[in-house]
Amino acid sequence: MKAVLFCLVLSFSTLVLVSESATTRLTYSRWINLLRYAHSSLQRDPTAVEDRQYNRTDHVQLIADSILKHFFNDIFTPSFTEDGELVHNYDRVPVDFLIMLDSSASIGSENFLKALQVLSTWIDILDEEDFSSDQLRVSMVSFSEPDQVIHEFAFSPALNKSSVISYINSTEYHAGSSTSTAQALWLADTIFSKHARPDAAKVMLMATDGWSHDVLELPFGVLWPAVRLRKLHGVQVFTLGIGDKINHNELEAICSKPIANHLFEVDDYDMMLEVLEKVKENQIFPF
């Protein structure tokens, strides 16, 4: 019986090896099924956001506190003298900060302008001296359709705070019909591997209002490039989900851990502007 079974297995194996086209079809089919399974694991109950019960004011304060602590305080830590006097310590690790902005059609031109305002306000909270001392460099990518994944501006010691804000505000709205999140993450991988400073702390903020559409076009969708960013390049990844159509599980898969410290969700761009105003109000020291 064992000999018969061995012969059957051997015959099947031989058939598969000699039939290249059959093997290709089998491999492709299994590959697509694997990607669909991985993508389905990132799906979200569409009623999850709508069913959330919270007070808007409390939620704004909660998100503001989290961003203030885990982004601004933890990354841009000041130093103090023994007497408690605040000083700037430019011997600390420099920071290369990459902004990733969804510019797909679902945002709309009005909200895109608000998104730029959110990012400009975010940058404005940072200390001008960090820019002028080359302690901080900022770069930006916008993404929508596959041919609209654009490196808007690169890390450069020549960019001060006002220059970065000017570049952000001049970003064009491309209104692509799809969202190439995975392709954008691969571009981020290239930026950090080729253009970031070796001795810099690497930080990324991805802001999006929707779902990725390139899960079947690129291997493992957002999962593979996100893991490479965090594990291979040591990037601290923050995700910002805006609106009621976000894919919460996908944002969780992209961001660093613990998730509660790196994933921020708000109802709309106006709420995010409220959050950043609270961040400003709650600063206990200048950055």
The 8 nearest C-alpha neighbors of each residue, nearest first, counted from 0:
[[1, 3, 2, 4, 5, 6, 7, 8],
 [2, 0, 4, 3, 5, 6, 7, 8],
 [1, 3, 5, 0, 4, 6, 7, 8],
 [4, 2, 0, 6, 5, 1, 7, 8],
 [3, 5, 1, 7, 6, 2, 0, 8],
 [6, 4, 2, 8, 3, 7, 9, 1],
 [7, 5, 9, 3, 4, 8, 10, 2],
 [6, 8, 10, 4, 9, 5, 11, 3],
 [9, 7, 11, 5, 10, 6, 12, 4],
 [10, 8, 6, 12, 7, 11, 5, 13],
 [11, 9, 7, 13, 8, 12, 6, 14],
 [10, 12, 14, 8, 13, 9, 7, 15],
 [13, 11, 9, 15, 14, 10, 8, 16],
 [12, 14, 16, 10, 15, 11, 9, 17],
 [13, 15, 11, 17, 12, 16, 18, 10],
 [16, 14, 12, 18, 13, 17, 22, 11],
 [17, 15, 13, 18, 14, 12, 19, 22],
 [18, 16, 14, 15, 19, 13, 12, 22],
 [17, 19, 15, 21, 16, 20, 14, 22],
 [20, 18, 22, 21, 17, 23, 16, 15],
 [19, 21, 23, 22, 18, 24, 25, 17],
 [22, 20, 24, 18, 23, 19, 25, 15],
 [21, 23, 25, 19, 20, 24, 26, 15],
 [24, 22, 20, 26, 21, 25, 27, 19],
 [23, 25, 21, 27, 22, 26, 28, 20],
 [26, 24, 22, 28, 23, 27, 21, 29],
 [25, 27, 23, 29, 28, 24, 30, 22],
 [28, 26, 30, 24, 25, 29, 23, 31],
 [29, 27, 25, 31, 30, 26, 24, 32],
 [28, 30, 32, 26, 27, 31, 33, 25],
 [31, 29, 27, 33, 28, 32, 26, 34],
 [32, 30, 34, 28, 33, 29, 35, 27],
 [33, 31, 35, 29, 34, 30, 36, 28],
 [32, 34, 30, 36, 31, 35, 29, 37],
 [35, 33, 37, 31, 36, 32, 219, 38],
 [36, 34, 38, 32, 37, 33, 39, 31],
 [37, 35, 39, 33, 34, 38, 32, 40],
 [36, 38, 34, 40, 35, 39, 33, 41],
 [37, 39, 35, 41, 40, 36, 34, 214],
 [40, 38, 36, 42, 41, 37, 35, 34],
 [39, 41, 37, 38, 42, 36, 248, 43],
 [40, 42, 248, 39, 249, 38, 43, 37],
 [43, 41, 39, 40, 248, 246, 38, 44],
 [44, 42, 45, 246, 248, 41, 247, 47],
 [43, 45, 47, 46, 42, 48, 246, 247],
 [46, 44, 47, 43, 48, 244, 49, 243],
 [45, 47, 49, 44, 48, 50, 43, 51],
 [48, 46, 44, 50, 45, 49, 51, 43],
 [49, 47, 51, 50, 46, 243, 45, 244],
 [48, 50, 46, 51, 47, 243, 45, 52],
 [51, 49, 47, 48, 46, 52, 45, 53],
 [52, 50, 48, 49, 53, 47, 46, 54],
 [53, 51, 50, 54, 49, 48, 55, 58],
 [54, 52, 55, 51, 58, 57, 56, 50],
 [53, 55, 57, 56, 58, 52, 59, 51],
 [56, 54, 58, 57, 59, 53, 270, 60],
 [57, 55, 59, 58, 54, 60, 61, 53],
 [56, 58, 60, 54, 55, 59, 61, 53],
 [57, 59, 61, 55, 60, 56, 54, 62],
 [60, 58, 56, 274, 62, 57, 61, 63],
 [59, 61, 63, 57, 58, 62, 64, 56],
 [60, 62, 58, 64, 63, 59, 57, 65],
 [63, 61, 65, 59, 64, 60, 66, 58],
 [62, 64, 60, 274, 66, 278, 65, 61],
 [65, 63, 67, 61, 62, 66, 60, 68],
 [64, 66, 62, 68, 63, 67, 69, 61],
 [67, 65, 70, 63, 69, 68, 64, 62],
 [68, 66, 71, 64, 65, 70, 278, 72],
 [67, 69, 72, 65, 66, 70, 71, 73],
 [70, 68, 73, 66, 65, 67, 260, 72],
 [71, 69, 66, 74, 73, 67, 68, 72],
 [70, 72, 67, 75, 74, 73, 68, 69],
 [73, 71, 68, 76, 75, 74, 70, 67],
 [72, 74, 69, 70, 76, 71, 75, 68],
 [75, 73, 71, 72, 70, 76, 69, 94],
 [76, 74, 72, 71, 73, 77, 286, 70],
 [75, 77, 72, 74, 73, 78, 71, 286],
 [78, 76, 87, 75, 88, 79, 86, 85],
 [77, 79, 86, 88, 85, 87, 76, 80],
 [80, 78, 85, 84, 83, 86, 81, 77],
 [79, 81, 83, 84, 82, 85, 86, 78],
 [82, 80, 83, 79, 84, 85, 78, 86],
 [81, 83, 80, 84, 79, 85, 86, 78],
 [82, 84, 80, 79, 81, 85, 78, 86],
 [85, 83, 80, 79, 82, 86, 81, 78],
 [86, 84, 79, 78, 83, 80, 87, 77],
 [87, 85, 79, 78, 88, 84, 77, 80],
 [86, 88, 77, 89, 78, 85, 79, 128],
 [89, 87, 90, 78, 91, 86, 77, 79],
 [88, 90, 91, 87, 134, 132, 92, 93],
 [89, 91, 88, 92, 93, 134, 87, 78],
 [90, 92, 89, 88, 93, 134, 76, 77],
 [91, 93, 199, 200, 94, 90, 198, 134],
 [94, 92, 134, 199, 135, 200, 91, 95],
 [93, 95, 200, 135, 199, 201, 96, 134],
 [94, 96, 136, 201, 135, 137, 199, 200],
 [95, 97, 202, 137, 203, 136, 94, 201],
 [98, 96, 203, 138, 139, 137, 202, 204],
 [97, 99, 139, 204, 203, 205, 140, 138],
 [98, 100, 205, 140, 141, 139, 204, 206],
 [101, 99, 141, 206, 205, 102, 140, 142],
 [100, 102, 207, 142, 103, 141, 206, 143],
 [103, 101, 143, 142, 174, 141, 172, 173],
 [104, 102, 143, 175, 174, 105, 101, 178],
 [103, 105, 174, 175, 106, 176, 107, 102],
 [106, 104, 103, 107, 209, 208, 174, 176],
 [107, 105, 104, 110, 103, 111, 102, 108],
 [108, 106, 110, 109, 104, 105, 111, 174],
 [107, 109, 111, 110, 112, 172, 106, 174],
 [110, 108, 111, 112, 107, 113, 106, 114],
 [109, 111, 113, 112, 107, 108, 106, 114],
 [112, 110, 114, 108, 113, 109, 106, 107],
 [111, 113, 115, 110, 114, 109, 116, 108],
 [112, 114, 116, 110, 111, 115, 268, 117],
 [115, 113, 111, 117, 116, 112, 110, 118],
 [116, 114, 112, 118, 113, 117, 168, 119],
 [115, 117, 113, 119, 114, 118, 120, 112],
 [118, 116, 114, 120, 115, 119, 272, 121],
 [119, 117, 121, 115, 120, 116, 122, 114],
 [120, 118, 116, 122, 164, 121, 117, 123],
 [119, 121, 123, 117, 118, 122, 116, 124],
 [120, 122, 118, 119, 123, 124, 117, 275],
 [123, 121, 119, 120, 124, 125, 118, 164],
 [122, 124, 120, 125, 121, 119, 160, 164],
 [125, 123, 122, 121, 120, 126, 279, 286],
 [126, 124, 123, 122, 286, 127, 121, 129],
 [125, 127, 286, 128, 129, 124, 285, 130],
 [128, 126, 130, 129, 160, 131, 125, 159],
 [127, 129, 131, 130, 126, 132, 134, 133],
 [130, 128, 134, 135, 132, 127, 126, 131],
 [131, 129, 159, 135, 133, 128, 127, 132],
 [130, 132, 128, 133, 129, 159, 127, 134],
 [131, 133, 134, 129, 130, 128, 89, 135],
 [134, 132, 130, 135, 131, 156, 129, 136],
 [133, 135, 93, 129, 132, 130, 94, 89],
 [136, 134, 94, 130, 133, 129, 93, 95],
 [135, 137, 95, 154, 155, 96, 94, 156],
 [138, 136, 96, 154, 97, 95, 135, 139],
 [137, 139, 153, 97, 154, 152, 98, 96],
 [138, 140, 98, 151, 97, 152, 99, 150],
 [141, 139, 150, 99, 151, 149, 98, 100],
 [142, 140, 100, 149, 99, 101, 148, 102],
 [143, 141, 148, 101, 102, 147, 149, 183],
 [142, 144, 178, 103, 175, 102, 179, 147],
 [143, 145, 147, 175, 177, 146, 178, 179],
 [146, 144, 147, 179, 148, 143, 182, 178],
 [147, 145, 144, 148, 143, 149, 142, 175],
 [148, 146, 144, 145, 143, 149, 142, 173],
 [149, 147, 142, 146, 141, 145, 183, 143],
 [148, 150, 141, 140, 151, 147, 142, 146],
 [149, 151, 140, 152, 139, 141, 148, 153],
 [150, 152, 140, 139, 149, 141, 153, 170],
 [153, 151, 138, 139, 150, 154, 166, 140],
 [154, 152, 138, 155, 139, 151, 150, 137],
 [155, 153, 138, 137, 136, 152, 156, 194],
 [154, 156, 157, 158, 153, 136, 137, 138],
 [155, 157, 158, 133, 136, 154, 130, 159],
 [158, 156, 155, 159, 131, 133, 162, 130],
 [159, 157, 162, 156, 155, 163, 160, 130],
 [160, 158, 130, 162, 161, 131, 163, 157],
 [159, 161, 163, 162, 127, 130, 164, 158],
 [160, 162, 164, 163, 159, 165, 158, 123],
 [163, 161, 165, 159, 160, 158, 164, 166],
 [162, 164, 166, 160, 165, 161, 158, 167],
 [165, 163, 167, 161, 119, 166, 162, 168],
 [166, 164, 162, 168, 163, 167, 161, 169],
 [165, 167, 163, 169, 164, 168, 162, 170],
 [168, 166, 164, 170, 165, 169, 163, 115],
 [167, 169, 165, 166, 170, 115, 164, 119],
 [170, 168, 166, 167, 165, 171, 164, 115],
 [171, 169, 167, 168, 166, 172, 151, 115],
 [172, 170, 173, 169, 168, 102, 141, 167],
 [171, 173, 174, 102, 170, 108, 111, 103],
 [172, 174, 175, 102, 171, 103, 147, 143],
 [175, 173, 104, 103, 172, 102, 176, 143],
 [174, 176, 103, 143, 144, 104, 177, 173],
 [175, 177, 104, 103, 144, 174, 143, 178],
 [178, 176, 144, 175, 143, 212, 103, 179],
 [177, 179, 143, 211, 212, 144, 180, 103],
 [180, 178, 182, 143, 213, 144, 181, 145],
 [179, 181, 183, 211, 182, 178, 184, 221],
 [180, 182, 221, 184, 183, 220, 179, 185],
 [181, 183, 185, 184, 179, 180, 186, 145],
 [184, 182, 180, 186, 181, 185, 148, 142],
 [183, 185, 187, 181, 186, 182, 224, 188],
 [186, 184, 188, 182, 187, 183, 224, 181],
 [185, 187, 183, 189, 188, 184, 190, 182],
 [186, 188, 184, 190, 185, 189, 191, 183],
 [187, 189, 185, 186, 191, 190, 228, 192],
 [190, 188, 186, 192, 187, 191, 193, 185],
 [191, 189, 187, 194, 193, 188, 192, 186],
 [190, 192, 195, 188, 189, 194, 193, 187],
 [193, 191, 189, 190, 188, 194, 195, 232],
 [194, 192, 190, 191, 189, 195, 188, 196],
 [193, 195, 190, 191, 192, 196, 154, 189],
 [196, 194, 191, 193, 197, 95, 192, 190],
 [195, 197, 199, 198, 194, 95, 191, 200],
 [198, 196, 199, 195, 200, 192, 194, 191],
 [197, 199, 196, 200, 92, 93, 195, 94],
 [200, 198, 93, 94, 196, 197, 92, 201],
 [199, 201, 94, 93, 95, 92, 202, 198],
 [200, 202, 234, 95, 94, 199, 96, 235],
 [201, 203, 235, 96, 234, 236, 95, 97],
 [204, 202, 97, 236, 96, 98, 237, 235],
 [203, 205, 237, 98, 238, 99, 236, 97],
 [204, 206, 99, 238, 239, 100, 98, 237],
 [207, 205, 239, 100, 238, 240, 101, 99],
 [208, 206, 101, 240, 209, 241, 239, 100],
 [209, 207, 241, 245, 240, 242, 244, 106],
 [208, 210, 245, 244, 207, 246, 211, 105],
 [211, 209, 246, 245, 212, 178, 208, 244],
 [210, 212, 178, 180, 179, 213, 214, 209],
 [213, 211, 178, 214, 179, 177, 210, 180],
 [212, 214, 216, 179, 215, 211, 181, 220],
 [213, 215, 220, 216, 212, 217, 219, 38],
 [216, 214, 213, 217, 34, 220, 218, 31],
 [215, 217, 213, 214, 218, 220, 212, 219],
 [216, 218, 220, 215, 214, 219, 213, 181],
 [219, 217, 220, 216, 215, 223, 214, 34],
 [220, 218, 222, 223, 34, 221, 217, 214],
 [219, 221, 214, 217, 181, 218, 222, 213],
 [222, 220, 181, 223, 224, 225, 219, 180],
 [223, 221, 225, 220, 219, 224, 226, 252],
 [222, 224, 226, 225, 219, 221, 227, 220],
 [225, 223, 227, 226, 185, 184, 222, 221],
 [226, 224, 253, 228, 222, 227, 223, 221],
 [225, 227, 229, 223, 228, 224, 230, 222],
 [228, 226, 231, 224, 230, 225, 229, 223],
 [227, 229, 232, 225, 226, 234, 231, 230],
 [228, 230, 234, 233, 226, 227, 232, 231],
 [231, 229, 227, 233, 226, 232, 228, 234],
 [232, 230, 227, 233, 228, 229, 226, 234],
 [231, 233, 228, 234, 230, 229, 227, 192],
 [234, 232, 229, 230, 231, 228, 235, 201],
 [235, 233, 201, 229, 202, 228, 232, 236],
 [234, 236, 202, 255, 201, 203, 229, 233],
 [237, 235, 203, 254, 255, 234, 202, 204],
 [236, 238, 261, 204, 254, 262, 203, 205],
 [239, 237, 205, 262, 204, 254, 206, 250],
 [238, 240, 206, 263, 264, 205, 262, 207],
 [241, 239, 264, 207, 208, 245, 206, 263],
 [240, 242, 208, 265, 267, 266, 264, 207],
 [243, 241, 266, 267, 244, 208, 245, 265],
 [242, 244, 245, 48, 266, 49, 241, 208],
 [245, 243, 209, 242, 208, 246, 210, 45],
 [246, 244, 209, 208, 243, 247, 240, 210],
 [245, 247, 249, 248, 210, 43, 209, 250],
 [246, 248, 250, 249, 245, 251, 43, 240],
 [249, 247, 251, 41, 250, 246, 252, 43],
 [248, 250, 252, 41, 251, 246, 247, 253],
 [249, 251, 253, 247, 252, 248, 238, 254],
 [252, 250, 248, 249, 253, 254, 247, 258],
 [253, 251, 249, 250, 254, 248, 222, 225],
 [252, 254, 250, 225, 251, 249, 222, 255],
 [255, 253, 236, 237, 251, 238, 252, 261],
 [256, 254, 236, 235, 261, 258, 257, 237],
 [257, 255, 258, 254, 261, 260, 259, 251],
 [256, 258, 259, 260, 255, 261, 254, 262],
 [257, 259, 256, 261, 260, 262, 255, 251],
 [258, 260, 257, 261, 262, 256, 263, 65],
 [261, 259, 258, 257, 69, 262, 65, 256],
 [260, 262, 237, 258, 259, 255, 254, 238],
 [263, 261, 238, 258, 259, 237, 239, 260],
 [262, 264, 239, 240, 238, 261, 62, 265],
 [265, 263, 240, 239, 241, 262, 266, 62],
 [264, 266, 241, 267, 271, 270, 242, 240],
 [265, 267, 242, 241, 270, 243, 264, 268],
 [268, 266, 242, 241, 270, 269, 265, 271],
 [269, 267, 271, 270, 113, 272, 114, 241],
 [268, 270, 272, 271, 267, 273, 113, 266],
 [269, 271, 273, 268, 272, 267, 274, 265],
 [272, 270, 274, 268, 273, 269, 265, 275],
 [271, 273, 269, 275, 274, 270, 117, 276],
 [274, 272, 270, 276, 271, 275, 277, 269],
 [273, 275, 271, 63, 277, 59, 272, 276],
 [276, 274, 278, 272, 277, 273, 279, 271],
 [275, 277, 273, 279, 278, 274, 272, 280],
 [278, 276, 280, 274, 275, 279, 63, 281],
 [277, 279, 275, 281, 63, 276, 280, 67],
 [278, 280, 276, 277, 282, 281, 275, 124],
 [281, 279, 277, 278, 282, 276, 283, 275],
 [280, 282, 278, 279, 277, 283, 64, 67],
 [283, 281, 284, 279, 280, 278, 285, 67],
 [282, 284, 281, 285, 280, 279, 286, 278],
 [283, 285, 282, 286, 85, 77, 281, 72],
 [284, 286, 282, 126, 283, 125, 124, 77],
 [285, 126, 125, 284, 75, 77, 124, 71]]
